[in-house]
Amino acid sequence: MKEQQQHFDDVPTVRILLMGDKGVGKTSLTNLLASSVNTPTPESRTVGENRYWNIQVRLHEYPNFEGMPPSPNWTSSSSSSSPSLSWAESNIRFPSFPRSPQPISEILYFVEFYDLNTSFKMSRENRQRLYRNIDGIILVYDCLDMLSHDSLHDWLYEPLRQIAKNRKCRNVQDVPIMVVGTKMDLMKTRRLRRSGSIANQLDAEEMLVNCLDEDTFMDKTRNGGKLRNFLNKVVDFKERYPRNNIR
């Protein structure tokens, strides 16, 4: 891990809520999401547990591009010194495709994953208190049971409304949401993304995973990139829409 310039006491925290039917694999997915070099075991990453939820934590390095000059969007060959170019060739403007800029540094964030225990029902007051402090949502369903997918709408409504209300976020689509289908390894055929899927309706990222594969979110893998982008969006949301001081 890179040398850190932040003291742990100064590291801010973002909170992500996992929601879905009982038995879809939320706990197994939480173990994968929170697993890292610094938190290799459940004991090393579990920071809170009660009858309603389990909280696991990991570190996330948020890319800091502040202070970098903007990348040019267009280039022109008019400055070329080649005498063989025609007038049209020397004055036409072409779109440039610069490489993705590298961040000047990384800002550390703690990411807390809240795995709800659906066997116990929280009071409305406790649910609202929890939802007010959430910065992102992961909806989890079982690829072998599409009824668990269809029920995600019911799971999403209340927390999404409470988050948007408390953060004064007029557009609920600004709340970061990711959809994860589990038990991909047990599927006989690859399922195509349906036009009526909740991920499609929310314009959210979706991934299918095997929760028994410890390399699912490794760096430079497709799922690892999706997770990293989602965590960056969660940080962006936290900074753009600060929490109201309501407990």
C-alpha positions in Angstrom: 0.0 0.0 0.0 1.2 3.5 -0.8 2.6 5.7 1.9 -0.4 7.5 3.5 -0.2 11.2 4.2 -3.4 11.2 6.3 -3.6 10.3 10.0 -6.3 7.7 10.6 -8.1 10.1 12.9 -8.5 12.5 10.0 -9.9 9.9 7.5 -13.5 10.6 6.6 -16.1 7.8 6.4 -18.7 6.9 3.8 -21.5 4.5 4.5 -23.0 2.0 2.0 -26.2 0.0 2.7 -26.7 -3.5 1.2 -30.3 -4.4 0.7 -32.1 -7.5 -0.6 -34.2 -10.5 0.3 -33.0 -13.0 2.9 -30.6 -15.6 1.5 -29.5 -13.8 -1.6 -25.9 -13.6 -0.4 -25.6 -10.1 1.2 -23.2 -11.3 3.9 -21.0 -13.2 1.5 -20.9 -10.2 -0.8 -20.0 -7.9 2.1 -17.1 -10.2 2.9 -15.8 -9.7 -0.6 -16.4 -6.0 -0.8 -14.6 -5.3 2.5 -11.7 -7.6 1.9 -8.4 -5.9 1.2 -4.7 -6.2 1.9 -5.3 -4.2 5.1 -8.5 -6.1 6.1 -7.9 -9.7 5.1 -10.2 -11.4 7.7 -13.7 -10.7 9.0 -12.2 -10.0 12.4 -9.9 -7.3 11.0 -12.7 -5.5 9.2 -15.8 -5.9 11.4 -16.3 -2.6 13.3 -19.9 -3.0 14.5 -22.5 -5.7 15.0 -25.9 -5.9 16.6 -29.1 -7.8 16.0 -30.0 -5.5 13.1 -26.8 -5.3 11.1 -23.2 -6.1 10.7 -20.7 -3.4 9.7 -17.5 -4.2 7.8 -15.0 -1.5 6.8 -12.2 -1.1 4.2 -10.0 1.8 3.0 -10.6 3.4 -0.4 -8.1 5.7 -2.2 -10.1 8.4 -3.8 -8.3 10.0 -6.8 -7.5 13.7 -6.3 -7.3 15.7 -9.6 -7.5 19.1 -8.0 -5.2 21.7 -9.5 -4.6 19.7 -12.7 -4.9 21.7 -15.9 -7.8 20.8 -18.2 -7.1 18.3 -21.0 -7.4 19.8 -24.5 -10.5 18.5 -26.4 -9.4 19.5 -29.9 -6.2 19.7 -31.9 -5.4 21.5 -35.1 -2.8 20.8 -37.7 -2.6 24.5 -38.7 0.5 24.9 -36.7 2.3 22.2 -38.6 5.4 23.3 -40.4 4.9 20.7 -43.2 4.7 22.5 -46.6 3.1 19.5 -48.2 -0.3 20.0 -46.4 -3.2 21.5 -48.3 -5.2 24.4 -46.9 -8.0 22.1 -45.8 -5.6 19.7 -44.2 -3.8 22.4 -42.4 -6.9 24.1 -41.0 -9.2 21.2 -40.1 -9.7 20.5 -36.4 -9.6 17.0 -35.1 -10.9 15.7 -31.8 -8.1 14.5 -29.6 -8.4 11.5 -27.3 -5.9 12.1 -24.5 -5.0 9.4 -22.0 -6.9 9.5 -18.8 -5.1 11.9 -16.5 -3.3 10.5 -13.5 -4.4 11.8 -10.1 -1.9 14.0 -8.3 -2.6 12.1 -5.1 -5.1 9.8 -3.3 -7.4 10.9 -0.5 -8.1 8.1 2.0 -11.7 7.3 3.0 -13.1 4.6 5.2 -15.9 2.7 3.6 -18.4 1.1 5.9 -20.7 -1.6 4.5 -23.9 -2.1 6.4 -25.3 -5.7 5.9 -28.8 -5.7 7.3 -30.2 -8.7 9.1 -33.6 -9.2 7.5 -34.6 -11.6 10.3 -35.2 -8.6 12.6 -37.4 -5.7 11.8 -36.2 -2.3 12.9 -38.6 0.3 14.2 -39.4 3.2 11.8 -37.4 5.6 13.9 -34.3 3.4 13.9 -34.6 2.9 10.1 -34.8 6.6 9.4 -31.8 7.3 11.6 -29.8 4.7 9.7 -30.9 5.9 6.3 -30.0 9.5 7.0 -26.3 8.6 7.3 -26.1 6.4 4.2 -24.1 7.7 1.2 -24.8 4.8 -1.3 -26.8 1.7 -1.8 -26.0 -1.8 -3.2 -29.1 -3.8 -4.2 -28.5 -7.6 -4.1 -30.5 -10.3 -5.7 -30.1 -14.0 -6.5 -29.5 -14.8 -10.2 -31.3 -18.1 -9.7 -34.4 -16.4 -8.3 -35.6 -13.4 -10.3 -38.4 -12.8 -7.7 -35.6 -11.5 -5.5 -34.7 -9.1 -8.3 -38.3 -7.9 -8.6 -38.5 -7.2 -4.9 -35.6 -4.8 -5.0 -38.1 -2.0 -5.9 -39.7 -2.5 -2.5 -36.4 -2.5 -0.7 -35.2 0.7 -2.4 -38.2 3.0 -1.9 -37.9 4.0 1.8 -34.1 4.4 2.1 -33.9 6.3 -1.2 -36.6 8.7 -0.1 -34.9 9.3 3.3 -31.5 9.8 1.9 -32.7 12.4 -0.7 -34.8 14.2 1.9 -32.1 14.5 4.5 -29.4 15.5 2.0 -31.7 18.0 0.2 -31.0 16.1 -3.0 -33.8 17.0 -5.5 -32.9 14.3 -8.0 -33.0 10.8 -6.4 -30.9 9.6 -9.3 -28.0 11.4 -7.8 -27.9 8.8 -5.0 -25.2 6.3 -6.0 -26.7 2.8 -6.5 -25.2 -0.4 -7.7 -27.0 -3.7 -8.5 -25.3 -7.0 -7.8 -26.6 -10.4 -8.8 -25.0 -13.3 -6.9 -24.5 -17.0 -7.5 -23.4 -16.4 -11.1 -21.3 -19.6 -10.9 -24.5 -21.7 -10.6 -26.2 -20.2 -13.7 -26.4 -22.6 -16.7 -26.6 -19.8 -19.2 -25.5 -16.2 -19.1 -28.4 -13.8 -18.5 -28.7 -10.8 -20.7 -29.5 -7.4 -19.1 -33.3 -6.9 -19.4 -34.8 -3.7 -20.5 -37.1 -3.9 -17.5 -34.3 -4.6 -15.0 -34.0 -2.3 -12.0 -30.4 -1.4 -13.0 -31.7 -0.3 -16.4 -34.5 1.7 -14.9 -32.1 3.5 -12.5 -29.3 3.8 -15.0 -27.1 2.0 -12.4 -24.1 -0.2 -12.8 -24.8 -3.9 -12.6 -22.5 -6.8 -12.1 -23.0 -10.6 -11.7 -20.6 -12.2 -9.2 -19.6 -15.5 -7.6 -19.3 -14.7 -3.9 -17.0 -17.7 -3.4 -14.4 -16.3 -5.8 -12.0 -14.2 -3.6 -10.5 -12.6 -6.7 -13.8 -11.1 -7.8 -12.8 -7.5 -7.0 -9.1 -7.7 -7.6 -7.4 -4.7 -9.1 -7.4 -4.4 -12.9 -10.4 -6.8 -13.2 -13.7 -5.6 -14.7 -15.6 -5.9 -11.5 -12.8 -4.3 -9.6 -13.0 -1.3 -11.9 -16.8 -1.1 -11.4 -16.5 -1.2 -7.7 -13.8 1.5 -7.7 -15.9 3.7 -9.9 -18.9 3.2 -7.6 -16.9 4.0 -4.5 -15.7 7.2 -6.1 -19.3 8.2 -6.9 -20.2 7.5 -3.2 -17.5 9.9 -2.1 -18.6 12.5 -4.6 -22.2 12.3 -3.3 -21.0 12.7 0.3 -19.1 15.8 -0.5 -21.7 17.3 -2.8 -24.6 16.6 -0.4 -23.5 16.9 3.2 -25.6 15.3 5.8 -27.9 17.4 7.8 -27.2 17.5 11.6 -30.1 15.2 12.4 -29.7 12.2 14.7 
